[in-house]
Amino acid sequence: MLVLARRINESIMIGDDIEVVVIDIKGDQVKLGIKAPKKITVHRKEIYNEIQQENIAAMSPDFKPDMLRELSDYFDKDKNGKKGKK
């Protein structure tokens, strides 16, 4: 891990396209500004971890047969919201 000291309005560059600027420091909180191309997603780490967990869960083989039945029932309803014939 690279550790750098920066003051307000000072920045660091990550590659040629990403700039991280120290916007403000109050107590134990530091506000950072991040300038990056739109194709680069930027998330707080806890949000990034949640996204990763959701992606893993979406690929999980924990398929439940009732899920297919519920989906079938949903599409089997007629226009009045009543179940159609099977």
CNS distance restraints for C-alpha pairs under 8 A (distance, minus, plus):
assign (resid   6 and name CA) (resid  10 and name CA) 5.76 0.50 0.50
assign (resid   6 and name CA) (resid  11 and name CA) 6.85 0.50 0.50
assign (resid   6 and name CA) (resid  22 and name CA) 7.06 0.50 0.50
assign (resid   7 and name CA) (resid  22 and name CA) 6.57 0.50 0.50
assign (resid   8 and name CA) (resid  21 and name CA) 7.80 0.50 0.50
assign (resid   8 and name CA) (resid  22 and name CA) 4.99 0.50 0.50
assign (resid   8 and name CA) (resid  23 and name CA) 5.59 0.50 0.50
assign (resid   8 and name CA) (resid  24 and name CA) 5.77 0.50 0.50
assign (resid   8 and name CA) (resid  25 and name CA) 7.13 0.50 0.50
assign (resid   9 and name CA) (resid  21 and name CA) 6.10 0.50 0.50
assign (resid   9 and name CA) (resid  22 and name CA) 5.32 0.50 0.50
assign (resid   9 and name CA) (resid  23 and name CA) 5.75 0.50 0.50
assign (resid   9 and name CA) (resid  24 and name CA) 7.92 0.50 0.50
assign (resid  10 and name CA) (resid  21 and name CA) 5.78 0.50 0.50
assign (resid  10 and name CA) (resid  22 and name CA) 5.81 0.50 0.50
assign (resid  11 and name CA) (resid  19 and name CA) 6.59 0.50 0.50
assign (resid  11 and name CA) (resid  20 and name CA) 5.33 0.50 0.50
assign (resid  11 and name CA) (resid  21 and name CA) 4.12 0.50 0.50
assign (resid  11 and name CA) (resid  22 and name CA) 6.11 0.50 0.50
assign (resid  12 and name CA) (resid  19 and name CA) 5.76 0.50 0.50
assign (resid  12 and name CA) (resid  20 and name CA) 5.33 0.50 0.50
assign (resid  12 and name CA) (resid  21 and name CA) 6.63 0.50 0.50
assign (resid  13 and name CA) (resid  17 and name CA) 7.52 0.50 0.50
assign (resid  13 and name CA) (resid  18 and name CA) 5.70 0.50 0.50
assign (resid  13 and name CA) (resid  19 and name CA) 4.53 0.50 0.50
assign (resid  13 and name CA) (resid  20 and name CA) 6.37 0.50 0.50
assign (resid  14 and name CA) (resid  18 and name CA) 4.99 0.50 0.50
assign (resid  14 and name CA) (resid  19 and name CA) 6.17 0.50 0.50
assign (resid  14 and name CA) (resid  20 and name CA) 7.78 0.50 0.50
assign (resid  17 and name CA) (resid  35 and name CA) 7.86 0.50 0.50
assign (resid  17 and name CA) (resid  36 and name CA) 5.95 0.50 0.50
assign (resid  17 and name CA) (resid  37 and name CA) 6.69 0.50 0.50
assign (resid  18 and name CA) (resid  34 and name CA) 7.08 0.50 0.50
assign (resid  18 and name CA) (resid  35 and name CA) 5.62 0.50 0.50
assign (resid  18 and name CA) (resid  36 and name CA) 4.61 0.50 0.50
assign (resid  18 and name CA) (resid  37 and name CA) 7.35 0.50 0.50
assign (resid  19 and name CA) (resid  34 and name CA) 5.76 0.50 0.50
assign (resid  19 and name CA) (resid  35 and name CA) 5.05 0.50 0.50
assign (resid  19 and name CA) (resid  36 and name CA) 6.62 0.50 0.50
assign (resid  20 and name CA) (resid  32 and name CA) 6.56 0.50 0.50
assign (resid  20 and name CA) (resid  33 and name CA) 5.69 0.50 0.50
assign (resid  20 and name CA) (resid  34 and name CA) 4.61 0.50 0.50
assign (resid  20 and name CA) (resid  35 and name CA) 6.44 0.50 0.50
assign (resid  21 and name CA) (resid  32 and name CA) 5.53 0.50 0.50
assign (resid  21 and name CA) (resid  33 and name CA) 4.95 0.50 0.50
assign (resid  21 and name CA) (resid  34 and name CA) 6.33 0.50 0.50
assign (resid  22 and name CA) (resid  30 and name CA) 7.24 0.50 0.50
assign (resid  22 and name CA) (resid  31 and name CA) 6.17 0.50 0.50
assign (resid  22 and name CA) (resid  32 and name CA) 4.74 0.50 0.50
assign (resid  22 and name CA) (resid  33 and name CA) 6.38 0.50 0.50
assign (resid  23 and name CA) (resid  30 and name CA) 7.61 0.50 0.50
assign (resid  23 and name CA) (resid  31 and name CA) 5.29 0.50 0.50
assign (resid  23 and name CA) (resid  32 and name CA) 5.29 0.50 0.50
assign (resid  23 and name CA) (resid  33 and name CA) 6.16 0.50 0.50
assign (resid  24 and name CA) (resid  30 and name CA) 5.88 0.50 0.50
assign (resid  24 and name CA) (resid  31 and name CA) 5.01 0.50 0.50
assign (resid  24 and name CA) (resid  32 and name CA) 7.21 0.50 0.50
assign (resid  25 and name CA) (resid  29 and name CA) 5.89 0.50 0.50
assign (resid  25 and name CA) (resid  30 and name CA) 4.55 0.50 0.50
assign (resid  25 and name CA) (resid  31 and name CA) 6.28 0.50 0.50
assign (resid  26 and name CA) (resid  30 and name CA) 6.52 0.50 0.50
assign (resid  36 and name CA) (resid  40 and name CA) 6.39 0.50 0.50
assign (resid  43 and name CA) (resid  47 and name CA) 6.14 0.50 0.50
assign (resid  43 and name CA) (resid  48 and name CA) 5.72 0.50 0.50
assign (resid  44 and name CA) (resid  48 and name CA) 6.21 0.50 0.50
assign (resid  45 and name CA) (resid  49 and name CA) 6.09 0.50 0.50
assign (resid  46 and name CA) (resid  50 and name CA) 6.32 0.50 0.50
assign (resid  47 and name CA) (resid  51 and name CA) 6.26 0.50 0.50
assign (resid  48 and name CA) (resid  52 and name CA) 6.27 0.50 0.50
assign (resid  49 and name CA) (resid  53 and name CA) 6.22 0.50 0.50
assign (resid  50 and name CA) (resid  54 and name CA) 6.18 0.50 0.50
assign (resid  51 and name CA) (resid  55 and name CA) 6.19 0.50 0.50
assign (resid  52 and name CA) (resid  56 and name CA) 6.24 0.50 0.50
assign (resid  53 and name CA) (resid  57 and name CA) 6.12 0.50 0.50
assign (resid  54 and name CA) (resid  58 and name CA) 6.08 0.50 0.50
assign (resid  55 and name CA) (resid  59 and name CA) 6.53 0.50 0.50
assign (resid  56 and name CA) (resid  60 and name CA) 6.36 0.50 0.50
assign (resid  63 and name CA) (resid  67 and name CA) 7.58 0.50 0.50
assign (resid  64 and name CA) (resid  68 and name CA) 7.51 0.50 0.50
assign (resid  65 and name CA) (resid  69 and name CA) 6.69 0.50 0.50
assign (resid  66 and name CA) (resid  70 and name CA) 6.07 0.50 0.50
assign (resid  67 and name CA) (resid  71 and name CA) 6.18 0.50 0.50
assign (resid  68 and name CA) (resid  72 and name CA) 6.05 0.50 0.50
assign (resid  69 and name CA) (resid  73 and name CA) 6.12 0.50 0.50
assign (resid  70 and name CA) (resid  74 and name CA) 6.15 0.50 0.50
assign (resid  71 and name CA) (resid  75 and name CA) 6.47 0.50 0.50
assign (resid  72 and name CA) (resid  76 and name CA) 5.98 0.50 0.50
assign (resid  73 and name CA) (resid  77 and name CA) 6.51 0.50 0.50
assign (resid  73 and name CA) (resid  83 and name CA) 7.15 0.50 0.50
assign (resid  76 and name CA) (resid  83 and name CA) 6.01 0.50 0.50
assign (resid  76 and name CA) (resid  84 and name CA) 5.41 0.50 0.50
assign (resid  76 and name CA) (resid  85 and name CA) 7.52 0.50 0.50
assign (resid  76 and name CA) (resid  86 and name CA) 7.64 0.50 0.50
assign (resid  77 and name CA) (resid  81 and name CA) 5.55 0.50 0.50
assign (resid  77 and name CA) (resid  82 and name CA) 5.23 0.50 0.50
assign (resid  77 and name CA) (resid  83 and name CA) 4.17 0.50 0.50
assign (resid  77 and name CA) (resid  84 and name CA) 5.03 0.50 0.50
assign (resid  78 and name CA) (resid  82 and name CA) 5.53 0.50 0.50
assign (resid  78 and name CA) (resid  83 and name CA) 6.07 0.50 0.50
assign (resid  78 and name CA) (resid  84 and name CA) 5.48 0.50 0.50
